[in-house]
Amino acid sequence: MDFRAVDSKQTLRVLPQLVPDSACFRCDVCCRFPEADSFLRPYFTRSEISDAVEHGVSESFFPDKSGSQIGLVKNPIGEGYLCPAFDSKSGRCGIYDVRPLDCRLYPMALMWDLSGREVLLGWDSKCPFMRDAPSSAIREYGERIAIFLAGDAIVETIAAHPRLIGSFQDDVVVLKALPHLTARLRPQRIDFRLHPLTVSDGSYFEKALERAQVLCHETPAAFAFPYHYIWSSLLPYWWMEFDRTVFLFVQSPDGWFMPLPPLGAGPLDRAVEQAFALMRSWNGPSPVSRIENVMESQRQQLERDGIQSRRKEGDYLYPVEALAALAGDRYKSQRALCNRVAREQTIAKEPYRADHHSGCARLYRRWAEQKRRGNLDQIEKLLLEDAEMAHALVFQEHERIGLSGTVLRVSHDIVAYTFGYWVTPQTWCILLEVADRSIPGLAQWVFRETCRTAMAQGAVSINAMDDAGLPGLRAAKSAYHPSEILDTWVITRMTT
């Protein structure tokens, strides 16, 4: 059969298999993972997600419906985690006939070479069958798969979903290079040192923050992994490291920018110069090249010819003790609303769990519609649409991102939820907070309860993030009398 002459849907169905079913049923490697955020989780394209959902896999396991790795579940009969489509008792895949390309290829693997410049085909030495298979059979099978992967439809599918190609792995035995895929994909990799930001990068990001020694009372909410990762389903985030410095980039429709200053132990000014040099090489003279969320102390280090800065909306910082008590005349209105809720409603609190996903998603849509019935401008309406994707990702990935969540119920219905994280050991950041607007005072009650919980856990300050330049949000945050609004800056580099 000439695989290049078959359309993509049909091709996926006829992809040849080397490993027999009998060997798969005896295997304890496939579909099982040691960590919940394993980078080896299978990737599903948009159409593969639709097929999986039609065959019984909950869409909640896919944080990005346009294409994503699948979420995992705890192994009910052992350690580690399983693909939710896998039945550990029977050893069978519940969506075998529509399993994704990533699974159909296994134990073959697609990866970039160590330099990141060439796409390779190899076989995974973790597969017990392949370790015992004759090398001639593996080579012949590899040639057949290479022909399949050279088909136009498959090349375009992979080009549309470049995460199907992994990073270099030492335990994958290389069979051959794949020039068709390399030629199609290399132009997309603007710099071969760039890596897509994934949930598994969280611990690496935290270590970079420690090396940079930027965590203090004045640290903005942006200096934390969750702050950025929740938007990765909306815009591609990339990172690279050199000179023991981590550079985080966003690829926007207008060009590349940095949402955070470089994170490293070396001189900040030198790292910033390197960052602008990179962005200039990618963006040309476009003014989109910029570094956001620069702290005031960092801006002072960077004052020099050629660097321009403009103030952006700062984070609102509050003393947690004041917000937990809401005592005195300055909090009279908020206290009255909290008291009203306490009189009129019976509210139950519980930690967020995976089975809260659908209820929280319904609440978000109801809350967003309630806000749209107000006097929102076009920008605020667009922000609501964008935020829905971020909230959906949090519902799916909150534990792996490093977020703690709480849901609140009235008569068994979810009426509010809140998610946050520790910016520093003494500052709790409220990342997301949604409350049914049809219940007067509920938002104020939720905010106070969040502050009380944070204080009980050792918080001294509450960071409520910035106001996004929205007058209504600014008024609401100001009404709680912040002790400080943290100055942050956007810096650009003048071009000659």
C-alpha positions in Angstrom: 0.0 0.0 0.0 1.2 3.5 -0.8 0.5 5.3 2.5 1.1 8.7 0.8 -2.0 8.2 -1.3 -4.4 7.8 1.6 -6.2 10.6 3.4 -5.4 11.3 7.0 -8.4 9.7 8.6 -8.1 6.5 6.6 -4.3 6.4 7.0 -4.6 6.4 10.8 -6.8 3.3 10.6 -4.4 1.3 8.4 -1.2 2.2 10.2 0.7 -1.1 10.5 1.5 -2.5 14.0 4.6 -4.5 14.9 3.8 -5.4 18.5 1.1 -8.1 18.6 -1.9 -7.8 20.9 -0.8 -10.7 23.0 2.4 -8.9 23.9 0.5 -5.7 24.8 -1.8 -7.6 27.1 1.1 -8.9 29.1 2.9 -5.6 29.2 2.9 -3.3 32.2 4.5 -0.2 30.5 2.0 1.3 28.1 -0.8 3.6 29.3 0.8 3.7 32.8 2.7 6.7 34.1 4.7 7.4 37.3 3.7 11.0 37.6 0.4 12.8 37.0 2.1 15.3 34.7 4.3 12.8 32.9 5.6 14.3 29.6 5.0 10.9 28.0 1.2 11.3 28.2 -0.4 10.8 24.7 -1.2 13.9 22.8 -4.6 14.2 21.1 -5.4 16.5 18.1 -8.7 18.3 17.9 -10.4 15.6 15.9 -8.9 12.9 18.1 -10.3 14.6 21.2 -13.8 14.6 19.6 -13.5 10.9 18.8 -12.4 10.1 22.3 -15.3 12.0 23.8 -17.7 10.3 21.5 -16.4 7.0 22.8 -16.8 7.8 26.5 -13.8 9.8 27.6 -14.8 12.9 29.5 -13.9 16.1 27.8 -12.6 17.3 31.2 -9.4 15.3 30.6 -8.5 17.6 27.7 -7.5 21.1 29.0 -7.3 22.5 25.4 -9.9 21.2 23.0 -7.9 22.3 20.0 -5.2 19.8 21.0 -3.6 18.7 24.2 -2.1 15.9 26.2 -4.7 13.9 28.1 -5.1 14.2 31.8 -4.4 11.1 33.9 -6.2 9.3 36.8 -4.8 7.5 39.8 -4.2 3.8 39.3 -7.0 2.1 41.3 -5.0 -1.1 41.8 -1.4 0.1 42.1 0.9 3.0 42.2 1.2 5.8 39.7 -1.3 7.0 37.1 -3.3 5.7 34.1 -4.7 7.0 30.9 -8.5 7.4 31.6 -9.2 5.4 28.5 -7.3 2.4 29.9 -8.9 -0.4 31.9 -6.3 -1.7 34.3 -8.2 -4.9 35.0 -8.6 -6.1 31.4 -5.5 -4.4 30.1 -7.5 -3.0 27.2 -7.9 0.5 25.7 -11.5 1.7 25.8 -11.0 3.8 22.6 -8.6 1.4 20.8 -10.3 1.9 17.4 -10.0 5.6 17.6 -6.8 6.0 19.7 -4.7 8.9 18.7 -1.8 9.0 16.3 0.6 9.3 19.2 -0.6 5.9 20.5 -0.8 4.3 17.1 2.9 5.1 16.4 4.1 3.6 19.7 6.6 2.0 20.3 8.0 4.3 17.6 8.7 7.8 18.7 9.1 11.2 17.0 11.6 13.5 18.6 14.0 16.4 17.8 17.7 15.5 17.8 19.8 16.8 20.6 20.5 20.1 18.8 16.8 20.6 18.1 17.4 20.9 14.3 16.3 17.6 12.9 13.2 15.4 13.4 14.1 11.8 14.1 12.3 8.5 14.2 13.3 6.0 16.8 11.9 3.2 19.0 11.4 3.3 22.7 13.6 0.9 24.6 11.1 0.8 27.5 8.9 -1.4 25.3 9.7 -5.1 26.4 8.7 -6.5 23.0 11.0 -4.2 21.1 14.0 -5.1 23.2 13.7 -8.7 22.1 12.6 -8.1 18.5 15.1 -8.8 15.7 16.9 -5.7 14.6 16.1 -6.5 11.0 12.4 -6.5 11.8 12.6 -3.2 13.6 14.5 -1.6 10.7 12.0 -2.8 8.2 9.1 -1.6 10.3 10.8 1.7 10.8 11.1 2.2 7.0 7.3 1.5 6.6 6.5 4.0 9.3 8.9 6.6 7.7 6.9 6.2 4.4 3.7 6.7 6.3 5.0 9.9 8.0 6.1 11.4 4.7 2.5 11.5 3.5 1.2 15.1 2.9 -1.8 14.7 5.1 0.2 13.3 8.0 2.9 16.0 7.6 0.3 18.7 7.8 -1.4 17.1 10.8 1.9 17.0 12.7 2.8 20.6 11.6 -0.6 21.7 13.0 0.3 19.9 16.3 4.1 20.2 16.7 3.8 18.8 20.3 3.5 15.4 18.7 7.3 15.6 18.3 9.0 15.3 21.6 12.4 16.5 22.9 15.4 14.2 22.6 15.3 11.1 24.8 18.4 9.0 25.6 16.3 5.8 25.9 14.9 6.1 22.3 17.0 4.2 19.8 17.3 6.4 16.7 16.4 4.7 13.4 16.6 7.5 10.9 16.0 11.2 10.2 12.7 12.4 8.7 13.6 15.2 6.2 10.0 15.8 5.2 8.9 16.6 8.7 12.1 18.6 9.4 11.6 20.7 6.3 8.0 21.4 7.2 8.6 22.1 10.9 11.9 23.9 11.1 10.5 27.2 10.0 8.1 27.1 12.9 11.0 26.7 15.4 12.2 30.3 15.3 15.0 29.4 17.7 16.0 25.8 18.5 16.6 26.5 22.1 13.0 27.3 22.7 10.8 24.8 24.6 7.0 25.0 24.8 5.8 25.7 28.4 4.2 22.7 29.8 2.7 21.8 33.2 5.8 19.7 34.0 8.0 22.9 33.8 6.5 24.2 37.1 9.1 22.9 39.4 11.9 24.1 37.0 10.3 27.6 37.0 10.2 27.7 40.8 13.9 26.8 41.0 14.7 29.6 38.5 12.8 32.1 40.8 14.9 30.9 43.8 18.2 31.4 41.8 17.1 34.9 40.8 16.4 35.8 44.4 13.3 38.0 43.5 10.9 36.7 46.1 10.1 39.4 48.7 7.3 41.4 50.2 7.1 43.5 47.0 7.1 40.6 44.6 4.1 40.8 42.1 1.8 37.9 41.4 3.4 37.5 38.0 6.5 35.9 39.6 4.8 32.5 39.8 4.3 29.7 37.4 0.4 29.5 37.7 0.1 33.2 36.7 1.5 32.4 33.3 0.6 28.8 32.7 -3.2 29.4 32.8 -3.0 31.5 29.7 -0.9 29.0 27.7 -4.1 27.6 26.1 -4.8 31.1 24.7 -1.3 32.1 23.5 1.8 29.9 23.1 4.3 30.3 25.9 8.0 29.3 25.3 11.1 29.2 27.4 14.8 28.8 27.0 17.8 28.7 29.3 21.4 29.8 28.8 24.0 31.2 31.2 21.9 29.6 34.0 19.2 32.2 33.2 15.6 31.3 32.2 13.9 33.4 29.6 10.1 33.2 29.2 8.4 34.3 26.0 4.9 34.7 24.6 4.3 34.3 20.9 1.4 36.7 20.2 -0.2 37.4 16.8 1.9 40.7 16.7 5.2 39.1 17.6 7.3 37.9 20.6 7.5 39.5 24.0 8.5 38.6 27.5 5.8 38.5 30.2 8.5 38.5 32.9 12.1 39.7 33.2 14.9 37.0 32.8 15.3 34.8 35.9 18.9 34.1 36.7 21.7 34.6 39.3 23.8 36.7 36.9 23.6 40.4 36.2 20.1 41.4 35.2 21.2 44.1 32.7 23.2 41.7 30.7 20.3 39.2 30.6 17.9 41.9 29.5 20.3 42.9 26.7 20.3 39.3 25.6 16.5 39.1 25.7 16.1 42.2 23.5 18.7 40.9 21.1 16.6 37.7 20.7 13.3 39.5 20.3 14.8 41.9 17.7 16.1 38.9 15.7 12.5 37.4 15.8 10.4 40.6 15.5 12.6 42.9 13.5 12.0 46.6 14.3 8.4 45.9 15.6 7.6 47.8 18.8 6.0 44.6 20.2 9.4 43.6 21.7 9.1 44.3 25.4 9.5 42.9 28.9 6.5 43.1 31.2 6.1 42.9 35.0 9.5 44.5 35.8 9.7 45.3 39.5 10.6 48.8 40.7 13.9 47.5 42.1 14.7 45.9 38.8 13.8 49.0 36.8 16.3 51.0 38.8 19.0 48.5 37.9 18.2 48.9 34.3 18.1 52.7 34.0 20.5 53.4 31.2 20.5 54.9 27.7 18.2 53.1 25.3 15.9 51.6 27.9 12.5 53.1 28.1 9.9 52.2 30.8 6.2 52.8 31.4 4.2 52.1 34.4 1.6 49.3 34.2 -1.3 48.5 36.5 0.1 47.3 39.8 -1.0 44.5 42.2 -3.2 45.4 45.1 -1.6 44.3 48.4 -3.6 44.2 51.6 -2.9 43.3 55.3 -4.7 40.0 55.7 -5.7 40.7 59.3 -7.8 43.7 58.3 -9.6 41.8 55.5 -10.3 38.8 57.7 -11.9 41.0 60.3 -13.5 43.8 58.2 -13.6 45.9 61.4 -14.2 49.7 61.6 -16.1 52.2 59.5 -13.9 51.9 56.5 -15.2 48.3 55.9 -18.8 49.1 57.0 -20.4 48.3 53.6 -18.5 45.1 53.0 -19.2 43.9 56.6 -22.9 44.6 56.1 -23.0 42.6 52.9 -21.2 39.6 54.6 -23.7 39.8 57.5 -26.6 39.7 55.1 -25.3 36.6 53.4 -24.8 34.9 56.7 -28.4 35.7 57.7 -30.0 34.7 54.3 -27.9 31.8 53.1 -26.5 28.5 54.4 -23.1 28.1 52.7 -21.0 25.0 52.7 -17.3 25.1 51.8 -15.2 22.3 50.5 -11.8 21.9 48.7 -12.1 21.8 45.0 -12.1 18.3 43.5 -12.2 17.0 39.9 -15.9 16.2 40.1 -16.6 19.9 40.7 -15.4 20.6 37.2 -18.7 20.7 35.4 -20.5 22.6 38.2 -17.8 25.3 38.2 -17.8 25.6 34.4 -21.6 26.1 34.6 -21.1 28.8 37.3 -18.5 30.6 35.2 -20.9 30.8 32.2 -23.7 32.0 34.4 -21.5 34.6 36.1 -20.1 35.8 32.7 -23.6 36.2 31.4 -24.6 38.2 34.5 -21.6 40.5 33.9 -22.5 40.9 30.2 -25.9 42.2 31.2 -24.1 45.1 32.9 -22.4 48.0 31.2 -19.4 46.2 29.8 -17.3 47.7 27.0 -15.9 45.6 24.1 -12.6 45.0 25.9 -14.3 43.7 29.0 -16.4 41.3 26.9 -13.3 40.0 25.1 -11.6 39.5 28.5 -14.5 37.4 29.7 -14.3 35.1 26.6 -10.5 34.7 27.0 -10.8 34.0 30.7 -13.2 31.1 30.2 -10.3 29.1 28.6 -8.0 29.9 31.5 -10.6 28.9 34.1 -11.3 25.6 32.2 -7.6 24.8 32.3 -7.5 25.5 36.1 -10.4 23.2 36.7 -8.5 20.4 34.9 -4.9 21.1 36.0 -5.1 22.9 39.4 -3.0 20.5 41.4 -0.3 20.1 38.8 -0.1 23.9 38.3 0.3 24.4 42.1 -3.1 26.0 42.8 -5.4 25.4 45.8 -9.1 25.8 45.2 -12.3 26.0 47.2 -15.9 25.7 46.1 -18.9 27.0 48.0 -22.4 25.6 47.8 -25.9 26.8 48.6 -28.5 24.0 48.6 -26.0 21.7 46.9 -25.5 24.1 44.0 -22.0 25.5 43.4 -22.4 29.3 43.8 -18.8 30.3 44.1 -15.2 29.1 43.7 -11.8 30.6 44.3 -8.2 29.5 43.4 -4.9 30.9 44.6 -1.3 30.3 45.4 1.6 31.4 47.6 3.7 34.2 46.0 5.9 34.1 49.0 5.6 32.1 52.3 3.7 35.1 53.7 1.7 36.4 50.7 -1.3 34.6 49.4 -2.4 35.5 45.8 -6.0 35.2 44.8 -5.8 34.2 41.1 -9.4 33.4 40.3 -12.6 34.2 42.3 -16.1 33.8 40.9 -19.4 34.2 42.8 -23.0 34.1 41.6 -24.0 37.8 41.3 -27.6 37.0 41.9 -26.8 36.5 45.6 -26.2 39.9 47.2 -23.0 40.1 49.2 -21.7 36.7 48.2 -18.6 38.0 46.5 -17.7 40.0 49.6 -18.3 36.9 51.9 -16.2 34.7 49.7 -13.3 37.2 49.7 -13.4 37.5 53.5 -13.5 33.7 53.9 -10.5 33.4 51.6 -8.6 35.9 53.6 -9.5 34.1 56.9 -8.3 30.8 55.5 -5.0 32.3 54.2 -4.4 34.0 57.6 -4.9 30.7 59.4 -2.3 29.2 57.1 0.3 31.9 57.9 -0.4 34.7 55.4 0.5 38.2 56.4 -0.6 39.8 53.1 -3.1 39.2 50.4 -2.3 39.9 46.8 -5.4 40.5 44.7 -3.5 41.2 41.5 -4.0 44.2 39.3 -7.2 45.8 38.0 -6.4 45.3 34.2 -7.1 49.0 33.7 -10.8 48.5 34.2 -12.5 51.3 36.2 -15.1 49.0 37.9 -12.5 46.6 39.0 -10.3 49.4 40.2 -13.1 50.8 42.3 -13.9 47.4 43.8 -10.2 46.8 44.8 -9.7 50.3 46.1 -12.8 49.9 48.4 -10.8 47.4 50.4 -8.1 50.0 51.2 -4.9 48.4 50.0 -1.8 49.0 52.1 0.2 49.2 48.9 -0.1 49.0 45.1 3.0 47.3 43.8 4.7 49.3 41.1 5.5 47.2 38.0 6.8 48.4 34.6 7.0 47.5 31.0 10.4 48.1 29.5 11.4 48.5 25.8 14.7 49.0 24.0 15.1 51.9 21.6 16.3 50.8 18.2 18.7 52.8 16.1 
